[in-house]
Amino acid sequence: MYLEIVSPEATLFQGEVTSVSVPGAQGSFQVLNHHAAVVSTLVKGIAKIEGKLEIKEAFKAYFQHKGDETILTLENGGILEMNGNKVILFVD
């Protein structure tokens, strides 16, 4: 599935990933390829992204790598939208 991570300042990442796990307002959840359409508010916490992410040098400080996962800390929560095999993660 295709993932975009967007902040108010810039698009931090765009590319193909295997899965995205996020801290939703109603509890943590994971989206995979062909997941049903969903829009959810996110709370402060950690987003885990599986797949080979090639992050631009200017944005590497936002991400940490742990094994096959890439970690993005959501300092102020955000919003996740999944539709048509595309995930958009809006972060502050």
PDB file as gemmi writes it, atoms N, CA and C in Angstrom:
CRYST1    1.000    1.000    1.000  90.00  90.00  90.00 P 1                      
ATOM      1  N   MET A   1       0.843  -1.174   0.000  1.00  0.00           N  
ATOM      2  CA  MET A   1       0.000   0.000   0.000  1.00  0.00           C  
ATOM      3  C   MET A   1       0.888   1.236   0.000  1.00  0.00           C  
ATOM      4  N   TYR A   2       0.326   2.334  -0.404  1.00  0.00           N  
ATOM      5  CA  TYR A   2       1.069   3.583  -0.536  1.00  0.00           C  
ATOM      6  C   TYR A   2       0.827   4.425   0.711  1.00  0.00           C  
ATOM      7  N   LEU A   3       1.902   4.986   1.279  1.00  0.00           N  
ATOM      8  CA  LEU A   3       1.817   5.805   2.487  1.00  0.00           C  
ATOM      9  C   LEU A   3       2.384   7.184   2.219  1.00  0.00           C  
ATOM     10  N   GLU A   4       1.655   8.196   2.689  1.00  0.00           N  
ATOM     11  CA  GLU A   4       2.157   9.569   2.719  1.00  0.00           C  
ATOM     12  C   GLU A   4       2.119  10.025   4.165  1.00  0.00           C  
ATOM     13  N   ILE A   5       3.211  10.596   4.639  1.00  0.00           N  
ATOM     14  CA  ILE A   5       3.244  11.196   5.975  1.00  0.00           C  
ATOM     15  C   ILE A   5       3.419  12.690   5.769  1.00  0.00           C  
ATOM     16  N   VAL A   6       2.424  13.451   6.224  1.00  0.00           N  
ATOM     17  CA  VAL A   6       2.374  14.882   5.944  1.00  0.00           C  
ATOM     18  C   VAL A   6       2.349  15.657   7.259  1.00  0.00           C  
ATOM     19  N   SER A   7       3.233  16.653   7.376  1.00  0.00           N  
ATOM     20  CA  SER A   7       3.222  17.574   8.514  1.00  0.00           C  
ATOM     21  C   SER A   7       2.853  18.955   7.981  1.00  0.00           C  
ATOM     22  N   PRO A   8       2.586  19.921   8.855  1.00  0.00           N  
ATOM     23  CA  PRO A   8       2.279  21.267   8.359  1.00  0.00           C  
ATOM     24  C   PRO A   8       3.426  21.886   7.549  1.00  0.00           C  
ATOM     25  N   GLU A   9       4.658  21.455   7.829  1.00  0.00           N  
ATOM     26  CA  GLU A   9       5.812  22.032   7.160  1.00  0.00           C  
ATOM     27  C   GLU A   9       6.158  21.366   5.831  1.00  0.00           C  
ATOM     28  N   ALA A  10       5.946  20.033   5.747  1.00  0.00           N  
ATOM     29  CA  ALA A  10       6.415  19.311   4.559  1.00  0.00           C  
ATOM     30  C   ALA A  10       5.829  17.908   4.505  1.00  0.00           C  
ATOM     31  N   THR A  11       5.974  17.265   3.369  1.00  0.00           N  
ATOM     32  CA  THR A  11       5.669  15.844   3.238  1.00  0.00           C  
ATOM     33  C   THR A  11       6.920  15.094   3.666  1.00  0.00           C  
ATOM     34  N   LEU A  12       6.826  14.346   4.783  1.00  0.00           N  
ATOM     35  CA  LEU A  12       7.989  13.684   5.368  1.00  0.00           C  
ATOM     36  C   LEU A  12       8.357  12.395   4.653  1.00  0.00           C  
ATOM     37  N   PHE A  13       7.349  11.707   4.088  1.00  0.00           N  
ATOM     38  CA  PHE A  13       7.607  10.443   3.402  1.00  0.00           C  
ATOM     39  C   PHE A  13       6.494  10.163   2.411  1.00  0.00           C  
ATOM     40  N   GLN A  14       6.865   9.539   1.288  1.00  0.00           N  
ATOM     41  CA  GLN A  14       5.920   9.018   0.303  1.00  0.00           C  
ATOM     42  C   GLN A  14       6.506   7.731  -0.237  1.00  0.00           C  
ATOM     43  N   GLY A  15       5.735   6.643  -0.208  1.00  0.00           N  
ATOM     44  CA  GLY A  15       6.230   5.408  -0.779  1.00  0.00           C  
ATOM     45  C   GLY A  15       5.425   4.197  -0.354  1.00  0.00           C  
ATOM     46  N   GLU A  16       5.829   3.043  -0.857  1.00  0.00           N  
ATOM     47  CA  GLU A  16       5.161   1.779  -0.570  1.00  0.00           C  
ATOM     48  C   GLU A  16       5.615   1.221   0.778  1.00  0.00           C  
ATOM     49  N   VAL A  17       4.667   0.699   1.560  1.00  0.00           N  
ATOM     50  CA  VAL A  17       4.947   0.070   2.848  1.00  0.00           C  
ATOM     51  C   VAL A  17       4.102  -1.194   2.972  1.00  0.00           C  
ATOM     52  N   THR A  18       4.425  -2.010   3.982  1.00  0.00           N  
ATOM     53  CA  THR A  18       3.695  -3.254   4.221  1.00  0.00           C  
ATOM     54  C   THR A  18       2.542  -3.056   5.196  1.00  0.00           C  
ATOM     55  N   SER A  19       2.795  -2.312   6.288  1.00  0.00           N  
ATOM     56  CA  SER A  19       1.744  -2.067   7.282  1.00  0.00           C  
ATOM     57  C   SER A  19       2.044  -0.797   8.066  1.00  0.00           C  
ATOM     58  N   VAL A  20       0.996  -0.257   8.691  1.00  0.00           N  
ATOM     59  CA  VAL A  20       1.116   0.917   9.541  1.00  0.00           C  
ATOM     60  C   VAL A  20       0.300   0.647  10.802  1.00  0.00           C  
ATOM     61  N   SER A  21       0.941   0.781  11.970  1.00  0.00           N  
ATOM     62  CA  SER A  21       0.264   0.635  13.263  1.00  0.00           C  
ATOM     63  C   SER A  21       0.290   1.979  13.968  1.00  0.00           C  
ATOM     64  N   VAL A  22      -0.868   2.409  14.474  1.00  0.00           N  
ATOM     65  CA  VAL A  22      -0.977   3.742  15.053  1.00  0.00           C  
ATOM     66  C   VAL A  22      -1.799   3.723  16.346  1.00  0.00           C  
ATOM     67  N   PRO A  23      -1.591   4.742  17.204  1.00  0.00           N  
ATOM     68  CA  PRO A  23      -2.389   4.864  18.419  1.00  0.00           C  
ATOM     69  C   PRO A  23      -3.676   5.655  18.157  1.00  0.00           C  
ATOM     70  N   GLY A  24      -4.739   4.973  17.818  1.00  0.00           N  
ATOM     71  CA  GLY A  24      -6.015   5.635  17.554  1.00  0.00           C  
ATOM     72  C   GLY A  24      -6.669   6.139  18.833  1.00  0.00           C  
ATOM     73  N   ALA A  25      -7.578   7.078  18.701  1.00  0.00           N  
ATOM     74  CA  ALA A  25      -8.279   7.633  19.854  1.00  0.00           C  
ATOM     75  C   ALA A  25      -9.109   6.564  20.570  1.00  0.00           C  
ATOM     76  N   GLN A  26      -9.555   5.535  19.858  1.00  0.00           N  
ATOM     77  CA  GLN A  26     -10.344   4.442  20.447  1.00  0.00           C  
ATOM     78  C   GLN A  26      -9.483   3.209  20.731  1.00  0.00           C  
ATOM     79  N   GLY A  27      -8.157   3.337  20.563  1.00  0.00           N  
ATOM     80  CA  GLY A  27      -7.240   2.228  20.776  1.00  0.00           C  
ATOM     81  C   GLY A  27      -6.326   2.039  19.573  1.00  0.00           C  
ATOM     82  N   SER A  28      -5.219   1.376  19.791  1.00  0.00           N  
ATOM     83  CA  SER A  28      -4.258   1.151  18.718  1.00  0.00           C  
ATOM     84  C   SER A  28      -4.829   0.220  17.657  1.00  0.00           C  
ATOM     85  N   PHE A  29      -4.419   0.435  16.414  1.00  0.00           N  
ATOM     86  CA  PHE A  29      -4.865  -0.438  15.328  1.00  0.00           C  
ATOM     87  C   PHE A  29      -3.817  -0.451  14.218  1.00  0.00           C  
ATOM     88  N   GLN A  30      -3.949  -1.428  13.335  1.00  0.00           N  
ATOM     89  CA  GLN A  30      -3.026  -1.611  12.233  1.00  0.00           C  
ATOM     90  C   GLN A  30      -3.801  -1.627  10.927  1.00  0.00           C  
ATOM     91  N   VAL A  31      -3.231  -1.013   9.892  1.00  0.00           N  
ATOM     92  CA  VAL A  31      -3.821  -1.095   8.564  1.00  0.00           C  
ATOM     93  C   VAL A  31      -2.845  -1.841   7.656  1.00  0.00           C  
ATOM     94  N   LEU A  32      -3.416  -2.708   6.827  1.00  0.00           N  
ATOM     95  CA  LEU A  32      -2.667  -3.518   5.878  1.00  0.00           C  
ATOM     96  C   LEU A  32      -3.202  -3.266   4.478  1.00  0.00           C  
ATOM     97  N   ASN A  33      -2.562  -3.851   3.503  1.00  0.00           N  
ATOM     98  CA  ASN A  33      -3.006  -3.767   2.124  1.00  0.00           C  
ATOM     99  C   ASN A  33      -4.487  -4.148   2.012  1.00  0.00           C  
ATOM    100  N   HIS A  34      -5.252  -3.410   1.250  1.00  0.00           N  
ATOM    101  CA  HIS A  34      -6.680  -3.660   0.996  1.00  0.00           C  
ATOM    102  C   HIS A  34      -7.558  -3.521   2.239  1.00  0.00           C  
ATOM    103  N   HIS A  35      -7.123  -2.739   3.212  1.00  0.00           N  
ATOM    104  CA  HIS A  35      -7.929  -2.472   4.413  1.00  0.00           C  
ATOM    105  C   HIS A  35      -9.149  -1.653   4.013  1.00  0.00           C  
ATOM    106  N   ALA A  36     -10.214  -1.810   4.750  1.00  0.00           N  
ATOM    107  CA  ALA A  36     -11.418  -1.012   4.507  1.00  0.00           C  
ATOM    108  C   ALA A  36     -11.116   0.473   4.716  1.00  0.00           C  
ATOM    109  N   ALA A  37     -11.870   1.310   4.055  1.00  0.00           N  
ATOM    110  CA  ALA A  37     -11.691   2.751   4.213  1.00  0.00           C  
ATOM    111  C   ALA A  37     -11.935   3.151   5.663  1.00  0.00           C  
ATOM    112  N   VAL A  38     -11.094   4.035   6.180  1.00  0.00           N  
ATOM    113  CA  VAL A  38     -11.217   4.480   7.566  1.00  0.00           C  
ATOM    114  C   VAL A  38     -10.584   5.857   7.720  1.00  0.00           C  
ATOM    115  N   VAL A  39     -11.162   6.660   8.598  1.00  0.00           N  
ATOM    116  CA  VAL A  39     -10.573   7.921   9.031  1.00  0.00           C  
ATOM    117  C   VAL A  39     -10.587   7.882  10.554  1.00  0.00           C  
ATOM    118  N   SER A  40      -9.432   8.183  11.179  1.00  0.00           N  
ATOM    119  CA  SER A  40      -9.347   8.107  12.633  1.00  0.00           C  
ATOM    120  C   SER A  40      -8.459   9.216  13.170  1.00  0.00           C  
ATOM    121  N   THR A  41      -8.859   9.773  14.301  1.00  0.00           N  
ATOM    122  CA  THR A  41      -7.965  10.679  15.013  1.00  0.00           C  
ATOM    123  C   THR A  41      -6.955   9.836  15.777  1.00  0.00           C  
ATOM    124  N   LEU A  42      -5.766  10.372  15.927  1.00  0.00           N  
ATOM    125  CA  LEU A  42      -4.687   9.669  16.614  1.00  0.00           C  
ATOM    126  C   LEU A  42      -4.292  10.445  17.856  1.00  0.00           C  
ATOM    127  N   VAL A  43      -3.866   9.724  18.874  1.00  0.00           N  
ATOM    128  CA  VAL A  43      -3.406  10.346  20.112  1.00  0.00           C  
ATOM    129  C   VAL A  43      -1.885  10.319  20.149  1.00  0.00           C  
ATOM    130  N   LYS A  44      -1.320  11.021  21.103  1.00  0.00           N  
ATOM    131  CA  LYS A  44       0.126  11.031  21.293  1.00  0.00           C  
ATOM    132  C   LYS A  44       0.618   9.602  21.472  1.00  0.00           C  
ATOM    133  N   GLY A  45       1.698   9.247  20.802  1.00  0.00           N  
ATOM    134  CA  GLY A  45       2.227   7.893  20.900  1.00  0.00           C  
ATOM    135  C   GLY A  45       3.189   7.591  19.774  1.00  0.00           C  
ATOM    136  N   ILE A  46       3.255   6.315  19.413  1.00  0.00           N  
ATOM    137  CA  ILE A  46       4.216   5.857  18.416  1.00  0.00           C  
ATOM    138  C   ILE A  46       3.502   5.205  17.243  1.00  0.00           C  
ATOM    139  N   ALA A  47       3.881   5.607  16.039  1.00  0.00           N  
ATOM    140  CA  ALA A  47       3.421   4.943  14.815  1.00  0.00           C  
ATOM    141  C   ALA A  47       4.537   4.005  14.362  1.00  0.00           C  
ATOM    142  N   LYS A  48       4.180   2.755  14.065  1.00  0.00           N  
ATOM    143  CA  LYS A  48       5.146   1.772  13.588  1.00  0.00           C  
ATOM    144  C   LYS A  48       4.836   1.467  12.132  1.00  0.00           C  
ATOM    145  N   ILE A  49       5.855   1.579  11.302  1.00  0.00           N  
ATOM    146  CA  ILE A  49       5.695   1.383   9.870  1.00  0.00           C  
ATOM    147  C   ILE A  49       6.607   0.241   9.438  1.00  0.00           C  
ATOM    148  N   GLU A  50       6.034  -0.751   8.770  1.00  0.00           N  
ATOM    149  CA  GLU A  50       6.828  -1.869   8.263  1.00  0.00           C  
ATOM    150  C   GLU A  50       6.993  -1.719   6.759  1.00  0.00           C  
ATOM    151  N   GLY A  51       8.192  -1.966   6.306  1.00  0.00           N  
ATOM    152  CA  GLY A  51       8.525  -1.842   4.896  1.00  0.00           C  
ATOM    153  C   GLY A  51       9.864  -1.153   4.759  1.00  0.00           C  
ATOM    154  N   LYS A  52      10.353  -1.103   3.559  1.00  0.00           N  
ATOM    155  CA  LYS A  52      11.643  -0.459   3.312  1.00  0.00           C  
ATOM    156  C   LYS A  52      11.402   1.013   3.010  1.00  0.00           C  
ATOM    157  N   LEU A  53      11.684   1.850   4.000  1.00  0.00           N  
ATOM    158  CA  LEU A  53      11.471   3.284   3.842  1.00  0.00           C  
ATOM    159  C   LEU A  53      12.772   3.969   3.469  1.00  0.00           C  
ATOM    160  N   GLU A  54      12.720   4.741   2.414  1.00  0.00           N  
ATOM    161  CA  GLU A  54      13.852   5.575   2.036  1.00  0.00           C  
ATOM    162  C   GLU A  54      13.465   7.008   2.383  1.00  0.00           C  
ATOM    163  N   ILE A  55      14.041   7.482   3.485  1.00  0.00           N  
ATOM    164  CA  ILE A  55      13.686   8.792   4.024  1.00  0.00           C  
ATOM    165  C   ILE A  55      14.712   9.821   3.568  1.00  0.00           C  
ATOM    166  N   LYS A  56      14.215  10.970   3.137  1.00  0.00           N  
ATOM    167  CA  LYS A  56      15.113  12.041   2.718  1.00  0.00           C  
ATOM    168  C   LYS A  56      15.948  12.501   3.912  1.00  0.00           C  
ATOM    169  N   GLU A  57      17.164  12.875   3.640  1.00  0.00           N  
ATOM    170  CA  GLU A  57      18.117  13.280   4.680  1.00  0.00           C  
ATOM    171  C   GLU A  57      17.539  14.371   5.593  1.00  0.00           C  
ATOM    172  N   ALA A  58      16.820  15.313   5.035  1.00  0.00           N  
ATOM    173  CA  ALA A  58      16.270  16.430   5.814  1.00  0.00           C  
ATOM    174  C   ALA A  58      15.256  15.987   6.863  1.00  0.00           C  
ATOM    175  N   PHE A  59      14.658  14.781   6.697  1.00  0.00           N  
ATOM    176  CA  PHE A  59      13.600  14.340   7.604  1.00  0.00           C  
ATOM    177  C   PHE A  59      13.992  13.139   8.463  1.00  0.00           C  
ATOM    178  N   LYS A  60      15.226  12.672   8.358  1.00  0.00           N  
ATOM    179  CA  LYS A  60      15.646  11.483   9.103  1.00  0.00           C  
ATOM    180  C   LYS A  60      15.546  11.654  10.611  1.00  0.00           C  
ATOM    181  N   ALA A  61      15.641  12.869  11.117  1.00  0.00           N  
ATOM    182  CA  ALA A  61      15.556  13.111  12.565  1.00  0.00           C  
ATOM    183  C   ALA A  61      14.177  12.762  13.129  1.00  0.00           C  
ATOM    184  N   TYR A  62      13.160  12.708  12.305  1.00  0.00           N  
ATOM    185  CA  TYR A  62      11.807  12.391  12.753  1.00  0.00           C  
ATOM    186  C   TYR A  62      11.599  10.893  12.968  1.00  0.00           C  
ATOM    187  N   PHE A  63      12.484  10.065  12.409  1.00  0.00           N  
ATOM    188  CA  PHE A  63      12.285   8.616  12.369  1.00  0.00           C  
ATOM    189  C   PHE A  63      13.385   7.867  13.108  1.00  0.00           C  
ATOM    190  N   GLN A  64      13.032   6.686  13.644  1.00  0.00           N  
ATOM    191  CA  GLN A  64      13.990   5.761  14.242  1.00  0.00           C  
ATOM    192  C   GLN A  64      13.758   4.398  13.615  1.00  0.00           C  
ATOM    193  N   HIS A  65      14.834   3.630  13.467  1.00  0.00           N  
ATOM    194  CA  HIS A  65      14.699   2.282  12.907  1.00  0.00           C  
ATOM    195  C   HIS A  65      14.901   1.251  14.004  1.00  0.00           C  
ATOM    196  N   LYS A  66      14.000   0.276  14.080  1.00  0.00           N  
ATOM    197  CA  LYS A  66      14.093  -0.843  15.011  1.00  0.00           C  
ATOM    198  C   LYS A  66      13.826  -2.111  14.221  1.00  0.00           C  
ATOM    199  N   GLY A  67      14.876  -2.812  13.836  1.00  0.00           N  
ATOM    200  CA  GLY A  67      14.708  -4.022  13.039  1.00  0.00           C  
ATOM    201  C   GLY A  67      14.067  -3.699  11.706  1.00  0.00           C  
ATOM    202  N   ASP A  68      12.952  -4.385  11.410  1.00  0.00           N  
ATOM    203  CA  ASP A  68      12.232  -4.164  10.155  1.00  0.00           C  
ATOM    204  C   ASP A  68      11.221  -3.029  10.248  1.00  0.00           C  
ATOM    205  N   GLU A  69      11.118  -2.417  11.432  1.00  0.00           N  
ATOM    206  CA  GLU A  69      10.136  -1.350  11.634  1.00  0.00           C  
ATOM    207  C   GLU A  69      10.806   0.019  11.638  1.00  0.00           C  
ATOM    208  N   THR A  70      10.042   0.994  11.205  1.00  0.00           N  
ATOM    209  CA  THR A  70      10.446   2.386  11.334  1.00  0.00           C  
ATOM    210  C   THR A  70       9.459   3.023  12.298  1.00  0.00           C  
ATOM    211  N   ILE A  71       9.988   3.751  13.264  1.00  0.00           N  
ATOM    212  CA  ILE A  71       9.181   4.356  14.322  1.00  0.00           C  
ATOM    213  C   ILE A  71       9.082   5.860  14.081  1.00  0.00           C  
ATOM    214  N   LEU A  72       7.864   6.374  14.194  1.00  0.00           N  
ATOM    215  CA  LEU A  72       7.617   7.811  14.118  1.00  0.00           C  
ATOM    216  C   LEU A  72       6.868   8.198  15.387  1.00  0.00           C  
ATOM    217  N   THR A  73       7.434   9.093  16.178  1.00  0.00           N  
ATOM    218  CA  THR A  73       6.781   9.543  17.404  1.00  0.00           C  
ATOM    219  C   THR A  73       5.763  10.626  17.066  1.00  0.00           C  
ATOM    220  N   LEU A  74       4.532  10.413  17.516  1.00  0.00           N  
ATOM    221  CA  LEU A  74       3.461  11.389  17.303  1.00  0.00           C  
ATOM    222  C   LEU A  74       3.365  12.243  18.561  1.00  0.00           C  
ATOM    223  N   GLU A  75       4.033  13.373  18.554  1.00  0.00           N  
ATOM    224  CA  GLU A  75       4.088  14.245  19.732  1.00  0.00           C  
ATOM    225  C   GLU A  75       2.716  14.823  20.095  1.00  0.00           C  
ATOM    226  N   ASN A  76       1.914  15.111  19.075  1.00  0.00           N  
ATOM    227  CA  ASN A  76       0.608  15.743  19.307  1.00  0.00           C  
ATOM    228  C   ASN A  76      -0.530  14.973  18.656  1.00  0.00           C  
ATOM    229  N   GLY A  77      -0.319  13.696  18.399  1.00  0.00           N  
ATOM    230  CA  GLY A  77      -1.355  12.920  17.729  1.00  0.00           C  
ATOM    231  C   GLY A  77      -1.395  13.238  16.248  1.00  0.00           C  
ATOM    232  N   GLY A  78      -2.571  13.104  15.665  1.00  0.00           N  
ATOM    233  CA  GLY A  78      -2.722  13.374  14.243  1.00  0.00           C  
ATOM    234  C   GLY A  78      -3.994  12.756  13.705  1.00  0.00           C  
ATOM    235  N   ILE A  79      -4.016  12.508  12.420  1.00  0.00           N  
ATOM    236  CA  ILE A  79      -5.171  11.918  11.737  1.00  0.00           C  
ATOM    237  C   ILE A  79      -4.651  10.899  10.728  1.00  0.00           C  
ATOM    238  N   LEU A  80      -5.326   9.767  10.631  1.00  0.00           N  
ATOM    239  CA  LEU A  80      -5.008   8.767   9.613  1.00  0.00           C  
ATOM    240  C   LEU A  80      -6.220   8.597   8.719  1.00  0.00           C  
ATOM    241  N   GLU A  81      -5.969   8.589   7.414  1.00  0.00           N  
ATOM    242  CA  GLU A  81      -7.015   8.293   6.436  1.00  0.00           C  
ATOM    243  C   GLU A  81      -6.530   7.148   5.560  1.00  0.00           C  
ATOM    244  N   MET A  82      -7.350   6.103   5.441  1.00  0.00           N  
ATOM    245  CA  MET A  82      -7.053   4.968   4.561  1.00  0.00           C  
ATOM    246  C   MET A  82      -8.191   4.868   3.558  1.00  0.00           C  
ATOM    247  N   ASN A  83      -7.842   4.874   2.265  1.00  0.00           N  
ATOM    248  CA  ASN A  83      -8.861   4.748   1.235  1.00  0.00           C  
ATOM    249  C   ASN A  83      -8.188   4.282  -0.053  1.00  0.00           C  
ATOM    250  N   GLY A  84      -8.701   3.237  -0.646  1.00  0.00           N  
ATOM    251  CA  GLY A  84      -8.204   2.770  -1.928  1.00  0.00           C  
ATOM    252  C   GLY A  84      -6.739   2.373  -1.913  1.00  0.00           C  
ATOM    253  N   ASN A  85      -6.308   1.695  -0.860  1.00  0.00           N  
ATOM    254  CA  ASN A  85      -4.928   1.218  -0.718  1.00  0.00           C  
ATOM    255  C   ASN A  85      -3.917   2.350  -0.566  1.00  0.00           C  
ATOM    256  N   LYS A  86      -4.384   3.524  -0.136  1.00  0.00           N  
ATOM    257  CA  LYS A  86      -3.512   4.655   0.129  1.00  0.00           C  
ATOM    258  C   LYS A  86      -3.779   5.149   1.546  1.00  0.00           C  
ATOM    259  N   VAL A  87      -2.706   5.296   2.312  1.00  0.00           N  
ATOM    260  CA  VAL A  87      -2.790   5.809   3.683  1.00  0.00           C  
ATOM    261  C   VAL A  87      -2.171   7.182   3.708  1.00  0.00           C  
ATOM    262  N   ILE A  88      -2.878   8.133   4.294  1.00  0.00           N  
ATOM    263  CA  ILE A  88      -2.313   9.450   4.522  1.00  0.00           C  
ATOM    264  C   ILE A  88      -2.291   9.651   6.034  1.00  0.00           C  
ATOM    265  N   LEU A  89      -1.115   9.923   6.561  1.00  0.00           N  
ATOM    266  CA  LEU A  89      -0.915  10.146   7.985  1.00  0.00           C  
ATOM    267  C   LEU A  89      -0.573  11.625   8.173  1.00  0.00           C  
ATOM    268  N   PHE A  90      -1.506  12.379   8.760  1.00  0.00           N  
ATOM    269  CA  PHE A  90      -1.311  13.804   9.026  1.00  0.00           C  
ATOM    270  C   PHE A  90      -0.778  13.932  10.447  1.00  0.00           C  
ATOM    271  N   VAL A  91       0.413  14.525  10.616  1.00  0.00           N  
ATOM    272  CA  VAL A  91       1.035  14.648  11.929  1.00  0.00           C  
ATOM    273  C   VAL A  91       1.385  16.104  12.210  1.00  0.00           C  
ATOM    274  N   ASP A  92       1.457  16.437  13.496  1.00  0.00           N  
ATOM    275  CA  ASP A  92       1.886  17.794  13.919  1.00  0.00           C  
ATOM    276  C   ASP A  92       3.331  17.783  14.292  1.00  0.00           C  
TER     277      ASP A  92                                                      
END                                                                             
